[in-house]
Amino acid sequence: MRTLVTFSFALMVLFSTTAIFAEDCFLCGNGSTNGCQQCRGKDRKACEEKGCKIS
């Protein structure tokens, strides 16, 4: 039982730290160039310059 609790705690810590380092992602809508469906990054303007029409 104790190993199950320890394992569950380790998984919780692992998943919470990966969420901290996750990048923002914008969804590209109709009319986007280059077949863009998603644009990764924190800068919305940079995604628009790449041809992403953010939806």
ZAMARGU-4260 file (C-alpha; in steps of 0.2 Angstrom, whole numbers, plus 5000, padded with zeros to 4 digits):
<rodrens>
0) 5000/5000/5000 | 5014/5012/5004 | 5023/5009/4987 | 5006/5013/4979 | 5005/5030/4988
5) 5023/5034/4984 | 5021/5029/4966 | 5005/5040/4965 | 5014/5055/4973 | 5028/5053/4960
10) 5016/5053/4946 | 5007/5068/4952 | 5024/5078/4954 | 5029/5073/4937 | 5013/5078/4928
15) 5013/5095/4938 | 5030/5099/4932 | 5027/5096/4914 | 5013/5107/4914 | 5024/5121/4920
20) 5035/5119/4905 | 5022/5117/4892 | 5021/5130/4878 | 5006/5139/4873 | 4998/5134/4857
25) 4986/5143/4846 | 4973/5135/4834 | 4974/5141/4816 | 4957/5143/4808 | 4951/5143/4790
30) 4962/5154/4778 | 4978/5150/4786 | 4993/5148/4775 | 5005/5134/4774 | 4992/5121/4779
35) 4994/5128/4797 | 4983/5119/4810 | 4992/5124/4826 | 5005/5137/4830 | 5016/5134/4846
40) 5023/5149/4855 | 5019/5162/4867 | 5018/5176/4855 | 5002/5178/4846 | 5009/5191/4833
45) 5023/5179/4828 | 5010/5165/4824 | 5000/5177/4814 | 5016/5182/4804 | 5019/5164/4800
50) 5002/5164/4792 | 4991/5157/4806 | 4973/5165/4807 | 4970/5161/4825 | 4953/5155/4829
</rodrens>
